[in-house]
Amino acid sequence: MDFLHRNGVLIIQHLQKDYQAYYNFLSFMSSVGDPRNIFSIYFPLWFQLNQTVGTKMIWVAVIGDWFNLIFKWVLFGHRPYWWVQETQIYPNHSSPCLEQFPTTCETGPGSPSGHAMGSSCVWYVMVTAALSNTVSRVDKLSTILHRLTWSFLWSLFWLIQISVCISRVFIATHFPHQVILGVIGGVLVAEAFEHTPGIQTASLSAYLKISLFLFLFTLGFYLLLGLLDIDLLWSVPIAKKWCANPDWIHIDTTPFAGLMRNLGVFFGLGFAINSEMFLRSCRGKNGCKLSFRLFCAVASLTILQLYHLIKIPTQAECLFYVLSFCKSASIPLTVVALIPYCIHMLMKPSDKKIN
C-alpha cells in the first residue's frame, strides 16, 4: 500500500500546484458528489418527475453508502492529509506538504471514497432512467439520434465522475485508488438495483425490517470488533490531530453520523410512500398532471434548502445522532407526502369550479 500512497501523494501535489486556479470549480464538483445533496437536490427533483426513479435513487444511495461504511471499516484506508504525517517511509521526517481546505478533514476511513461511490451510483440511476425513456420512444426517434443521446449521457456521466474524483484527490481527502474503488462500487450497487423491481412495491414493514437490519448489523459489527480490541473509530482522533484547522472537523463526517442520516431518510421514505397523504395526492388524479408535479418539485427544492438553516447541536454525540435521524426522516416525508398533499388540497377548489 505504501507504493499506492506514495505515488498518490505525488499526484495530489501535482494537482495542488498546477491546478490551484481551479479550486472553486473543484470545490463545486466535490459538493456535486456529496451524498447529502442526493437527498436535498436529486431526490426531490426526480421523485416528482418519476416516482420509480426517485424511489430507486434512495434505495441505491442508502444501501450504497451502507456498503461504503462497511468497506471502510474493513479496509482501514488512510486519508492523505494525515497519512503523510503518520507514515515512517519518508527519511528524516521530511513529510511532503499537502495543502488542506475546509472540506479536507473528514474523520472516517478513506477507502473507498463515499463521494465517488454516492455520485456514481446515483448518476448511474439517472442516466439509465433517461436512456430507458428514450428506448421506449425508439419508434419515434431515429437510430442515429438514439446513439447520440446514449453517447452524450454516458460521456456526461464519466465527465462528472472524473471531475468528482479529481476534486476529492485535489483537496487531499482521498488517494486516487480510493476514488476509483468508489466509482466501481457505486456502479455495481446501482446495476444490482436495475434488476430489483420489488423495491417499488415494498411495504412499510419491509422498510422497517431493512432499516433495523442495517442498524443492528452495523452495531453488531462494531461491537464484535471492539471485543477483539479493534477500534473502528480509530480514524477520528487521527483526523483531529492532523487537521490544520479544528473548525474544519465536523461530527457529521463520522461513520455513525452518515449511518443515522441514511437510515432516517430510508425510514422516512417507507413511512411517506405508504401514507394516506401520498396515496391521495401523488397516486390520485392530480398525480398525473404535469403542473402538479412541477409545483411539487419547485416547492420541495425550495423548502429543503431551508433545512440547511436548521443546525443540530453537536455537544452531545448521541443526541446529535438522534436529531440527525429525525431531520433526515423529515426530508422524504416532506417531499413525498406533505408537500404533494398540501398542493393537492390547494388544487381541489379549482377542480370543483371547473366541474
N, C-alpha and C positions, 0 to 999 in steps of 0.2 A: 504493500500500500504506500510505502514511502516514495516509491517511484511515481505513482499517480499524484500523490500530494505535492511532491517537489515540482513536477512539471506543471501541475495545476497552478501553483503559486507563480510560476513564470508567466503563465497565460494571464493571470489576474494582474500582475504588474504591468504587462504589456497593454492590457485594456485600460487600466487606470492612468497610464502615462500618455497613450496616444489618442484616447477617446474621451478625455475629460470634458471636452466641449459638448459632448452628447449626454451629459449627466441628466438633464431634465427629461430628455426622451427616454433614456434607460430607466429612470425612476418611474416614469409613467408606465412603461411596459412591465415593470415589476408589480405595479398595482393592478395591471390587467390580469396578471396571473394570481393575484391574491385570492385565496379561497373564500374570503368573506364577501368579495364582490359577486361571487356566484349567486349568493342568496339575496343581495340587495339590488343587483342590476340585471343579471342574465335571467334568473328565475322569474321575477315578476313580469318581465317583458315577454318571455317565451310562453309562460303558462297562460297568459291571456290570449295569445295568438294561437297557441296549440297546446291544449292541456296534456296530451300524450307526451310531447317533447318536454314540457315543463316538469311533469312528474318524473320522467326518466332522468332528467338532469339532477334532481335532488337525490334520487337513489344512487346515481353514479358518483356524485360529489361526496355523499356521506360514506358510502361503502369504500370508495377510493381513498378518502382521507383516513378511514379506519385502517385499511391495509397499509397506508403510508406510515401511520403511527407504529404499527406492529413491526414493520420492516426497519424503521428507525431504531426501535429498541433491540432488534436482533442484530443489526449490522454495526451498531456503535460508531456511526460515522462522525468524524470531527468536522468542524467548520474552519475555514481558512484563517479567520481573524484571531482565533485562539490557538490553532494548530501551530502556527509559526512561532508562538511564544512557548508552547509546551514541548515541542519536539527537541530531540537532542542530536539531530543529524547535521545541524549547522555548526561548524567549528568555531571555538572562541566566542560563543554566544552571539554570533553575528546574524541574528534573525532578520529575514527580509522585512522591509517596511511596507505594510499594506494599509492603505487609507480606509478609514471607517466612515460610515454615513449613518443618518438617523434610523435607517431601516436595516442596518447590518446586524445588530446584536440580537438575533433570535436565540432563544435559550434551549431549544430542543436539539437532539442529534441531527446531523446534516444529510444523511443518506437514507433514502432518496429524497430529492427536493419536493416539498409539498406544493410549492407554487407551480413547478413544472408539471407535476402529476395532476394537480387540480385543473390547470389550464388545458392540458392535452385531452383529458377525459371529457371535459365539458364542451370544448370546441369540437371534439370528435362527434359528440352527440348532435351539435348544431349543424355541422357540415353534412353528416349522413341524413339528418332530417330534411335539410334543404334539397339534397340530391334525390331522396325518395319522393319528394313532392314533384320534382322535375320529371322523374321517371313515370309517375302516374299520369303525366300530361304528354308523354312521348309522342302520341299520335298528333298532337297539335304543334309540336316543335320539330324542327329538322334535326337530323342526327348530328350535324356539324355544330349546331347551337348547343345541343346537349353535351357534346365533348368539350366545347369551350367553357361551358358552365362548370363541368367536372374539373377541368384543368385550373380554372380560376379559383374555385373554392378550396381545392386541396393545396394550391400554391399559397393562398391566403392562410390556410391552416398552418403550414410549415413556416411561413414567414413570421407568424405570431409566436409560434413555439420557439423558434430560434431566437427571436428578439427577447422573449421572456427569459430564456436560458442565459443569454449573454448578459442581461441585466442583473440576474442573480449572481453570476460569476463576477461581474464588474464591481458590485458592492461588497465583495469578499465574504458573502454569507454561504456560498457553496463552491465546491470544486467542480470542474467540468464533468467528471464522470458521474457526479451526483445528480446533475440536472438531466443528463442523458438517461440515467436509470429512471428518473421521474417521468420523463416523456414516454418511455417504453411502458412503464407500469400503468400510466393513465390510459394509454391506448388499449392495453389488454383488458383493463376493467371495463372501459366503455364498450369494447367489442363483445365482451361477455354479456352485457346487458342488452345488446342488439338482439340476442336470442333468448331473452327472458320476458315474454309478453305478460306473464302473470302479475307483474307489478302494477298494471293498470287497474286491476280488479281487486287489489289487496284490501282486506278489511281492516278496521281499527285494531282488532285483535292481532292481526299479523304485524302491524306496525309496532304495537306494544311488545310483542314477543321478540321481534328482531332488535328493537331498541334495548330491551332487557338483556338479550344475549350479548350484544356488542359491549354493553357496560360491564356485565359480570365476567365475560371472557377477559376483557382488558384489565379489570381489577384483580381477577384471579391470577393472570399472567404476572402482573406487577407484584402481588403478594408472594407468589411462588418463588420468583427470582429473588425477592427480598429475603426469604428464608435461606436461600443459597448464598447470601451476602453479596448479591449483585444489585447495585443501586441503579435503577433505570432512570433516575433523575440526576445522574452524575454530571450531565452537561450544564445544568442550571448554575451551580457555583462557579464553574469554569467560565461560563459566559459573563457572569457578573464580575469576575476577577479581571478579565482582559478587555472588557468593553471600554472604549475610550471615554464615554460619557455615561454616567449612571442613569441619566434621564432617558437614555435610549433603550433601557431594559424594560420590557413590558410583560406583565403577567399573562396577557392574552396570547403570548407566543409559547407558553409552556405546554407540554404534551396534554395534560388533563384539561386545560382550557379549550383546546381545539376539540377534544372529545366531547365535552359538555355542550359546546356550541353546535356541533353536528347532531348530537342526539336530540337537542332541543328542537332544531329545525325538522328533523325526521319525525319526532313525536307530534309536532305542530301540524305537519303536513297530513299525517294519518288522521288526526282529530278533525282537521278542517275539511278534508276531502270526503269524509264520511258524515259531515254535519248536515243538518236540515237547511241551513243558510246556503250552503254550496249547491245542494240539490234543487232548491227553489230558484236560484239565480243562474248559475253557470249551466246547469243541466235543464233549465226551463226554456221557455220560449225566447227570452231575451238573450240567452247564451248563444244563439245562432246569429245574432245581429252583429255586424262589423262595428257599428257605432258603440254598442255596449262594450265590446272587447277593447276598443281603443280608449274609451273613458276609463275602464278598469286599469288598463296598462299605464296610462298617464297618472292617474290617481295613486296607483301602487308605487311607481317610481318616485313620485313627489313625496309621499308620506314616509317611505323608507329612508329617504335622505335625511329626514328629521330624526330618525333613530340614532344617527351618529351624534346627535346632541345629548343623548342620554348617556351619562357617564356612570359606570358601575364602580362603587367604592372598592378599592384594592387592599385595604388594610387587613381584612380577614380573608384568607385564601379560600376557605370552604364557602363562605358567604358569597364571594365573587363567583365561584363555580355555579352555585345555585341560581343566583341572579342572572348569570350568563345563559344558563339553560332556559330560564323563563323568558328572557329577552329574545333569544333565538327562536323559541317556540311561537312567540307572538308574530314573527315575520310571515310564515305561511298562513297563520290564522288570519292575518290582516289581508294578505294578497288573495287567498283562495276563498275565504268565507266572508269576512266583514265588509271589505270594500265592494265586492260584487253584489252582496245583498243590499247594501245601502243604495247603490246605483240602481239596482233592480227596483227597489221601493220608490225611488225618485222618478223612475220611468213609468211606473204603473198609472199615475194620474193622467199622463199624456196619452197613454194607450186607451184609457176609458173615454177620453174626449174624442179621440179619432173614431172609436167604435160608436 
